């Protein structure tokens, strides 16, 4: 719980420092000015809180995916590029899962 609180505070400070960049992502999503910063900061804080939890589950994976998409939105500012990058990420995850399952099958 302390780890989660520290991560959230650090993320909030980071979103304050990077306010202009966060607003750019919000404007790409169609949100106006300060509202974009507030909404995206809340999304980031919720995701960081979930990732900072002790157990890793599907929620943490989803929170990580949301954070990755937000970062990619800042760099590319184009939704079609985001879909391309997300498909690359998912391909890498799927290939990693195949390799791990094949390694586990060979051990048996």
C-alpha positions as CSV (number, residue, x, y, z in Angstrom):
1,X,0.0,0.0,0.0
2,X,2.9,2.4,0.8
3,X,4.5,1.5,-2.6
4,X,1.2,2.4,-4.4
5,X,1.0,5.7,-2.6
6,X,4.6,6.6,-3.4
7,X,4.0,5.7,-7.0
8,X,0.9,7.8,-7.2
9,X,2.5,10.9,-5.7
10,X,5.5,10.6,-8.0
11,X,3.2,10.2,-11.0
12,X,1.2,13.2,-10.0
13,X,4.3,15.3,-9.7
14,X,5.5,14.0,-13.1
15,X,2.1,14.9,-14.6
16,X,2.5,18.4,-13.1
17,X,6.0,18.8,-14.6
18,X,4.9,17.4,-18.0
19,X,1.6,19.4,-18.0
20,X,2.0,20.6,-21.6
21,X,2.7,17.1,-23.0
22,X,-0.3,15.7,-21.1
23,X,-2.5,18.4,-22.5
24,X,-1.3,17.5,-26.0
25,X,-2.4,13.9,-25.6
26,X,-5.8,15.2,-24.2
27,X,-6.2,17.4,-27.3
28,X,-5.5,14.5,-29.6
29,X,-8.4,12.7,-27.8
30,X,-10.6,15.7,-28.3
31,X,-10.6,17.1,-24.8
32,X,-10.2,20.9,-24.2
33,X,-7.3,22.4,-22.3
34,X,-7.3,21.9,-18.5
35,X,-10.0,19.2,-18.7
36,X,-7.6,17.1,-20.8
37,X,-4.9,17.4,-18.2
38,X,-7.3,16.5,-15.3
39,X,-8.9,13.5,-17.0
40,X,-5.6,12.1,-18.3
41,X,-3.9,12.6,-14.9
42,X,-6.7,10.7,-13.2
43,X,-6.4,7.9,-15.7
44,X,-2.6,7.7,-15.2
45,X,-3.0,7.8,-11.4
46,X,-5.6,5.0,-11.5
47,X,-3.3,2.9,-13.8
48,X,-0.2,3.5,-11.6
49,X,-2.2,2.6,-8.5
50,X,-3.3,-0.7,-10.1
51,X,0.2,-1.5,-11.3
52,X,1.7,-0.8,-7.9
53,X,-0.4,-3.4,-6.2
54,X,1.2,-6.6,-4.8
55,X,-0.5,-9.1,-7.1
56,X,-0.2,-9.1,-10.9
57,X,-3.4,-9.9,-12.7
58,X,-5.4,-9.0,-15.8
59,X,-6.1,-5.5,-14.4
60,X,-2.4,-4.7,-14.2
61,X,-2.0,-5.8,-17.8
62,X,-4.8,-3.6,-18.9
63,X,-3.4,-0.6,-16.9
64,X,0.0,-1.1,-18.5
65,X,-1.6,-1.2,-21.9
66,X,-3.5,2.0,-21.2
67,X,-0.3,3.8,-20.2
68,X,1.5,2.5,-23.3
69,X,-1.3,3.8,-25.5
70,X,-1.2,7.2,-23.9
71,X,2.6,7.5,-24.4
72,X,2.2,6.4,-28.0
73,X,-0.5,9.0,-28.5
74,X,2.0,11.7,-27.4
75,X,4.7,10.5,-29.8
76,X,2.6,9.7,-32.9
77,X,-0.5,11.8,-32.4
78,X,-2.2,9.6,-34.9
79,X,-4.6,6.8,-34.0
80,X,-3.6,4.6,-37.1
81,X,0.0,4.6,-35.9
82,X,-1.2,3.6,-32.4
83,X,-3.0,0.6,-33.9
84,X,0.1,-0.4,-35.7
85,X,2.3,-0.2,-32.6
86,X,-0.3,-2.0,-30.5
87,X,-0.4,-4.8,-33.0
88,X,3.4,-5.0,-32.8
89,X,3.3,-5.2,-29.1
90,X,0.6,-7.9,-29.1
91,X,2.6,-9.9,-31.6
92,X,5.6,-9.7,-29.3
93,X,3.5,-10.8,-26.3
94,X,1.9,-13.7,-28.3
95,X,5.3,-14.9,-29.5
96,X,6.6,-14.7,-26.0
97,X,3.7,-16.7,-24.7
98,X,4.3,-19.4,-27.4
99,X,8.0,-19.6,-26.6
100,X,7.3,-19.9,-22.8
101,X,4.6,-22.5,-23.3
102,X,6.9,-24.5,-25.7
103,X,9.7,-24.3,-23.1
104,X,7.3,-25.6,-20.4
105,X,6.0,-28.4,-22.6
106,X,9.6,-29.6,-23.4
107,X,10.4,-29.8,-19.6
108,X,7.6,-32.3,-19.1
